[in-house]
């Protein structure tokens, strides 16, 4: 049984006598050393097998394998060299223990393995770990790049952040040349990053010479073929052949470089620019893995640039549609109207906000504020549809606002695919000998705000009914009750959309309170200044906002409660454009404490 165990062990086993001569060896030891049993038994272990790193013999006194015979204690070692039968050397890892019988030392047992197998496995593990670390680093960079790419819709800011991640890991400096006008115009260097010499780097930004199809410029080749171009020292030493090539060469003249990669920022449909990344140290180069990674990063940047362009185009279309629909305001008697429309800062937030004011057939002035559900180009189109339906239903009728609103809801339900909408529709009426009156209905919209000349404020809460477009509203017996309120001389009436009072950072109740406070404080301002300052103080954020405001004449001025109003058939009432309607191109930010 013990012999079977000895022969079956997966490690080499030697048994020696007290002089170090081999007395037994198992089959595995013969296999590892490529020696038959006849060449081993009776031979001195040290003299036959033990060799130094140069292949020559080593002193017997330095043999760790025989130390067990001298000390009588177990010992072990690694990377000792044994001489194989074919003359080659095999590294071994071994352990030796004294062999005793009835307390008397009779030799030693040596167990050994081929250490090269363990070393190969260790090297493979190290190589695997190194590859894993490299992959982890690349994935980390790709994750960071992805975060940067979606952090802003400002393309220039995004590209500057992007090359900040590439330097110094992927190069000693980096630059991006972007095609103007969404890829159809000339090139402009929008970003350069070179740690330690950022002033020199920024001096290299700006417009670039016109594109030249005949040039050998690496940037032009990358843009034309939509493939990366690798530049070694020989390529960089070539004389530039065009103004564009000289502009690209200026990067290397100022910042240095022994090798570089020019990668196009592109999608399948369009090329948006080129990324240049360079290394300065002599003999530097880029690996295939680095080229793949830079190409992938540039592709991702191209996709984001395309998305930003499409967003801006959609924003422009929707904003243009809204601007065309926000008609000039009529002028009636001594009533003063003014309006503001602030488009959303993001194309995704372009919505269905609108204001309107027009004269009815009976001479009454209307005020309308509304918001169609949605934030996209379709919402703007639906807004136009609802606005035009309301104008058509109201202009030649003397019906109260409640019936106009009922007709509009029926029209939306049965003839339009417009979704739900909120709206305030009102008539400004001035019966002879009486005060001006506000006659309105409210379909789920924020309530109008009345501000007296003294700065007192109150929301006109009456007239509330369901949202427009709820097909079940009439079936459930819901309606829009008419409401009336007297408008004191010199007072201000404000209609607005919810973007003024509600945002991601402020709930609507806090917005209502803030609106009352600021509007009351601005009651004495000119109506144009009132709107501008109110927007500045409310700082509505990124959503689109529409405001429509009416200023009543002060007491003693014709048109107040001491004199009858002029109506549409009167020369004083016209539907010509007034300077009070304004559409802002850029939002106003509040940087000071409100009054």
GIHUBEL-V807420 format. One record per helix or strand of 3 or more residues. SS is the DSSP state (A for helix, B for strand). FROM is the first residue (numbers start at 1). LEN is the number of residues. Records with the same first field share a line. If there is no record, write none. Layout:
SS->FROM-LEN, FROM-LEN
This chain:
A->2-7, 27-7, 37-4, 45-5, 60-3, 67-5, 115-35, 155-12, 180-4, 198-5, 218-8, 233-5, 243-13, 288-38, 347-3, 377-18, 401-15, 498-3, 508-14, 527-12
B->12-5, 21-5, 75-9, 89-13, 104-11, 173-7, 187-7, 229-3, 259-8, 271-9, 335-8, 352-5, 365-8, 421-9, 436-8, 448-4, 457-4, 483-5, 492-5, 545-7, 581-4
